[in-house]
Amino acid sequence: MISRISGLLAAIAFAATLAISPAHAQDQKPADAAASAAVDTAAPAAAPAAAEVSKKEDNPYGLKAMIDHGDAVSKGVLALLAIMSMGSWYILITKLWDTQKLANEAKDARATFFKKASLAEGLKSLKETGAFRYIAASAIEASEHHEGALTENIDHASWVSMNVDRAVGEVNTRVQGGLGFLATVGSTSPFIGLFGTVWGILQALTAIGVAGQASIDKVAGPVGEALIMTAIGLGVAVPAVLGYNWLVNRNKAVMGQVRAFAADLHGVLMGNRQVAKR
């Protein structure tokens, strides 16, 4: 009896196994089919994405396209703006260096020159190629060499003052050098960019007239070049104007220190003159 029951249970278990296996196989097949369909769907979706990335990289209306396909006028305007921009930045950097160097010389002159025992020692304490050394040497030479038929009609104080002012004026001229270029770039580069804009619009209208229809591919390229020229013109003008105003203020501060040194030096020379007369 027990053996019969065991055989019956075994038969039921075997039948259940056969019934479950086909259902599991059917479930596995749709899952595999869904996965394959997802892969097939993702592949076409990836292709347009790659094409879109390539399309963005090859922008037909950007700066590179303008350089590659632009005419002589547009390339000339772009080259002129590039030269103006490079010149502006060169002047900004070099003048910043010069004014900082002059400010350091002024600090050293205040700390050392007037504390020396004599003008000769004070002159040696100044930087050999510096502006303050040039002013001091000019003033001392004018004080020691006040002779000549014509210069005798000028009193000693006026003669020294004239030479000091002349030396300060030459230093000021060197400091102010290059500011005219910045002013020119700041005032003209927007109009040069505007000329590029007008030329681009003219090219667009010409392309429309030749084609006989206002299609986007005939208009977008030249108009894109026009807008790029306008942006570049403004990008060149703004740093030049800001740099000009900044350097003017720095030059005023530095030249104030130079004139103060010249005035003190003139007073020292006149004091030595009075002592020598006594």
Disulfide bonds with the S-S distance in Angstrom:
none
